[in-house]
Amino acid sequence: MAKSLDEDALSEPSKGLLESELKESEQVYAMVDGSMIFTDDGWQETKVGRVFQASHYIEKEEHRWKIQASQYVAK
């Protein structure tokens, strides 16, 4: 049986985001994506969000960028 996230919890920032100390000029990125997955109850839509600070980008080998830390939420 599929469980839903509490709608009230989705409208508030996560504890990690609330506790992070951002400077007024610091950039924050948000990424969202969605898909349909087949469950026991049939096809269900799912959404995923990712939030991270621009300062958490680090460059690795072969000029590929990686992110040190981010927050995720899924519904």
MODELLER restraints for C-alpha pairs under 7 A, 6 or more apart:
rsr = mdl.restraints
at = mdl.atoms
rsr.add(forms.Gaussian(group=physical.xy_distance, feature=features.Distance(at['CA:1:A'], at['CA:40:A']), mean=6.95, stdev=0.5))
rsr.add(forms.Gaussian(group=physical.xy_distance, feature=features.Distance(at['CA:4:A'], at['CA:75:A']), mean=6.92, stdev=0.5))
rsr.add(forms.Gaussian(group=physical.xy_distance, feature=features.Distance(at['CA:5:A'], at['CA:75:A']), mean=6.25, stdev=0.5))
rsr.add(forms.Gaussian(group=physical.xy_distance, feature=features.Distance(at['CA:27:A'], at['CA:53:A']), mean=6.09, stdev=0.5))
rsr.add(forms.Gaussian(group=physical.xy_distance, feature=features.Distance(at['CA:27:A'], at['CA:54:A']), mean=5.42, stdev=0.5))
rsr.add(forms.Gaussian(group=physical.xy_distance, feature=features.Distance(at['CA:28:A'], at['CA:52:A']), mean=5.74, stdev=0.5))
rsr.add(forms.Gaussian(group=physical.xy_distance, feature=features.Distance(at['CA:28:A'], at['CA:53:A']), mean=4.42, stdev=0.5))
rsr.add(forms.Gaussian(group=physical.xy_distance, feature=features.Distance(at['CA:28:A'], at['CA:54:A']), mean=5.74, stdev=0.5))
rsr.add(forms.Gaussian(group=physical.xy_distance, feature=features.Distance(at['CA:29:A'], at['CA:51:A']), mean=5.60, stdev=0.5))
rsr.add(forms.Gaussian(group=physical.xy_distance, feature=features.Distance(at['CA:29:A'], at['CA:52:A']), mean=5.41, stdev=0.5))
rsr.add(forms.Gaussian(group=physical.xy_distance, feature=features.Distance(at['CA:29:A'], at['CA:53:A']), mean=6.14, stdev=0.5))
rsr.add(forms.Gaussian(group=physical.xy_distance, feature=features.Distance(at['CA:29:A'], at['CA:54:A']), mean=6.79, stdev=0.5))
rsr.add(forms.Gaussian(group=physical.xy_distance, feature=features.Distance(at['CA:30:A'], at['CA:50:A']), mean=5.58, stdev=0.5))
rsr.add(forms.Gaussian(group=physical.xy_distance, feature=features.Distance(at['CA:30:A'], at['CA:51:A']), mean=4.42, stdev=0.5))
rsr.add(forms.Gaussian(group=physical.xy_distance, feature=features.Distance(at['CA:30:A'], at['CA:52:A']), mean=6.68, stdev=0.5))
rsr.add(forms.Gaussian(group=physical.xy_distance, feature=features.Distance(at['CA:31:A'], at['CA:49:A']), mean=5.62, stdev=0.5))
rsr.add(forms.Gaussian(group=physical.xy_distance, feature=features.Distance(at['CA:31:A'], at['CA:50:A']), mean=5.08, stdev=0.5))
rsr.add(forms.Gaussian(group=physical.xy_distance, feature=features.Distance(at['CA:31:A'], at['CA:51:A']), mean=6.46, stdev=0.5))
rsr.add(forms.Gaussian(group=physical.xy_distance, feature=features.Distance(at['CA:32:A'], at['CA:48:A']), mean=5.68, stdev=0.5))
rsr.add(forms.Gaussian(group=physical.xy_distance, feature=features.Distance(at['CA:32:A'], at['CA:49:A']), mean=4.41, stdev=0.5))
rsr.add(forms.Gaussian(group=physical.xy_distance, feature=features.Distance(at['CA:32:A'], at['CA:50:A']), mean=6.43, stdev=0.5))
rsr.add(forms.Gaussian(group=physical.xy_distance, feature=features.Distance(at['CA:33:A'], at['CA:47:A']), mean=5.82, stdev=0.5))
rsr.add(forms.Gaussian(group=physical.xy_distance, feature=features.Distance(at['CA:33:A'], at['CA:48:A']), mean=5.44, stdev=0.5))
rsr.add(forms.Gaussian(group=physical.xy_distance, feature=features.Distance(at['CA:33:A'], at['CA:49:A']), mean=6.63, stdev=0.5))
rsr.add(forms.Gaussian(group=physical.xy_distance, feature=features.Distance(at['CA:34:A'], at['CA:46:A']), mean=5.56, stdev=0.5))
rsr.add(forms.Gaussian(group=physical.xy_distance, feature=features.Distance(at['CA:34:A'], at['CA:47:A']), mean=4.29, stdev=0.5))
rsr.add(forms.Gaussian(group=physical.xy_distance, feature=features.Distance(at['CA:34:A'], at['CA:48:A']), mean=6.19, stdev=0.5))
rsr.add(forms.Gaussian(group=physical.xy_distance, feature=features.Distance(at['CA:35:A'], at['CA:45:A']), mean=5.84, stdev=0.5))
rsr.add(forms.Gaussian(group=physical.xy_distance, feature=features.Distance(at['CA:35:A'], at['CA:46:A']), mean=5.46, stdev=0.5))
rsr.add(forms.Gaussian(group=physical.xy_distance, feature=features.Distance(at['CA:35:A'], at['CA:47:A']), mean=6.62, stdev=0.5))
rsr.add(forms.Gaussian(group=physical.xy_distance, feature=features.Distance(at['CA:36:A'], at['CA:43:A']), mean=6.28, stdev=0.5))
rsr.add(forms.Gaussian(group=physical.xy_distance, feature=features.Distance(at['CA:36:A'], at['CA:44:A']), mean=5.52, stdev=0.5))
rsr.add(forms.Gaussian(group=physical.xy_distance, feature=features.Distance(at['CA:36:A'], at['CA:45:A']), mean=4.46, stdev=0.5))
rsr.add(forms.Gaussian(group=physical.xy_distance, feature=features.Distance(at['CA:36:A'], at['CA:46:A']), mean=6.05, stdev=0.5))
rsr.add(forms.Gaussian(group=physical.xy_distance, feature=features.Distance(at['CA:37:A'], at['CA:43:A']), mean=5.58, stdev=0.5))
rsr.add(forms.Gaussian(group=physical.xy_distance, feature=features.Distance(at['CA:37:A'], at['CA:44:A']), mean=5.46, stdev=0.5))
rsr.add(forms.Gaussian(group=physical.xy_distance, feature=features.Distance(at['CA:37:A'], at['CA:45:A']), mean=6.39, stdev=0.5))
rsr.add(forms.Gaussian(group=physical.xy_distance, feature=features.Distance(at['CA:38:A'], at['CA:44:A']), mean=6.26, stdev=0.5))
rsr.add(forms.Gaussian(group=physical.xy_distance, feature=features.Distance(at['CA:46:A'], at['CA:75:A']), mean=5.51, stdev=0.5))
rsr.add(forms.Gaussian(group=physical.xy_distance, feature=features.Distance(at['CA:47:A'], at['CA:74:A']), mean=5.51, stdev=0.5))
rsr.add(forms.Gaussian(group=physical.xy_distance, feature=features.Distance(at['CA:47:A'], at['CA:75:A']), mean=5.13, stdev=0.5))
rsr.add(forms.Gaussian(group=physical.xy_distance, feature=features.Distance(at['CA:48:A'], at['CA:73:A']), mean=5.78, stdev=0.5))
rsr.add(forms.Gaussian(group=physical.xy_distance, feature=features.Distance(at['CA:48:A'], at['CA:74:A']), mean=4.31, stdev=0.5))
rsr.add(forms.Gaussian(group=physical.xy_distance, feature=features.Distance(at['CA:48:A'], at['CA:75:A']), mean=6.49, stdev=0.5))
rsr.add(forms.Gaussian(group=physical.xy_distance, feature=features.Distance(at['CA:49:A'], at['CA:72:A']), mean=5.57, stdev=0.5))
rsr.add(forms.Gaussian(group=physical.xy_distance, feature=features.Distance(at['CA:49:A'], at['CA:73:A']), mean=5.19, stdev=0.5))
rsr.add(forms.Gaussian(group=physical.xy_distance, feature=features.Distance(at['CA:49:A'], at['CA:74:A']), mean=6.27, stdev=0.5))
rsr.add(forms.Gaussian(group=physical.xy_distance, feature=features.Distance(at['CA:50:A'], at['CA:70:A']), mean=6.56, stdev=0.5))
rsr.add(forms.Gaussian(group=physical.xy_distance, feature=features.Distance(at['CA:50:A'], at['CA:71:A']), mean=5.59, stdev=0.5))
rsr.add(forms.Gaussian(group=physical.xy_distance, feature=features.Distance(at['CA:50:A'], at['CA:72:A']), mean=4.57, stdev=0.5))
rsr.add(forms.Gaussian(group=physical.xy_distance, feature=features.Distance(at['CA:50:A'], at['CA:73:A']), mean=6.66, stdev=0.5))
rsr.add(forms.Gaussian(group=physical.xy_distance, feature=features.Distance(at['CA:51:A'], at['CA:70:A']), mean=5.62, stdev=0.5))
rsr.add(forms.Gaussian(group=physical.xy_distance, feature=features.Distance(at['CA:51:A'], at['CA:71:A']), mean=5.25, stdev=0.5))
rsr.add(forms.Gaussian(group=physical.xy_distance, feature=features.Distance(at['CA:51:A'], at['CA:72:A']), mean=6.62, stdev=0.5))
rsr.add(forms.Gaussian(group=physical.xy_distance, feature=features.Distance(at['CA:52:A'], at['CA:69:A']), mean=6.68, stdev=0.5))
rsr.add(forms.Gaussian(group=physical.xy_distance, feature=features.Distance(at['CA:52:A'], at['CA:70:A']), mean=4.59, stdev=0.5))
rsr.add(forms.Gaussian(group=physical.xy_distance, feature=features.Distance(at['CA:52:A'], at['CA:71:A']), mean=6.52, stdev=0.5))
rsr.add(forms.Gaussian(group=physical.xy_distance, feature=features.Distance(at['CA:56:A'], at['CA:67:A']), mean=5.53, stdev=0.5))
rsr.add(forms.Gaussian(group=physical.xy_distance, feature=features.Distance(at['CA:56:A'], at['CA:68:A']), mean=5.19, stdev=0.5))
rsr.add(forms.Gaussian(group=physical.xy_distance, feature=features.Distance(at['CA:56:A'], at['CA:69:A']), mean=6.26, stdev=0.5))
rsr.add(forms.Gaussian(group=physical.xy_distance, feature=features.Distance(at['CA:57:A'], at['CA:65:A']), mean=6.55, stdev=0.5))
rsr.add(forms.Gaussian(group=physical.xy_distance, feature=features.Distance(at['CA:57:A'], at['CA:66:A']), mean=5.74, stdev=0.5))
rsr.add(forms.Gaussian(group=physical.xy_distance, feature=features.Distance(at['CA:57:A'], at['CA:67:A']), mean=4.63, stdev=0.5))
rsr.add(forms.Gaussian(group=physical.xy_distance, feature=features.Distance(at['CA:57:A'], at['CA:68:A']), mean=6.32, stdev=0.5))
rsr.add(forms.Gaussian(group=physical.xy_distance, feature=features.Distance(at['CA:58:A'], at['CA:65:A']), mean=5.82, stdev=0.5))
rsr.add(forms.Gaussian(group=physical.xy_distance, feature=features.Distance(at['CA:58:A'], at['CA:66:A']), mean=5.39, stdev=0.5))
rsr.add(forms.Gaussian(group=physical.xy_distance, feature=features.Distance(at['CA:58:A'], at['CA:67:A']), mean=6.13, stdev=0.5))
rsr.add(forms.Gaussian(group=physical.xy_distance, feature=features.Distance(at['CA:58:A'], at['CA:68:A']), mean=6.90, stdev=0.5))
rsr.add(forms.Gaussian(group=physical.xy_distance, feature=features.Distance(at['CA:59:A'], at['CA:65:A']), mean=4.57, stdev=0.5))
rsr.add(forms.Gaussian(group=physical.xy_distance, feature=features.Distance(at['CA:59:A'], at['CA:66:A']), mean=6.15, stdev=0.5))
rsr.add(forms.Gaussian(group=physical.xy_distance, feature=features.Distance(at['CA:60:A'], at['CA:66:A']), mean=6.81, stdev=0.5))
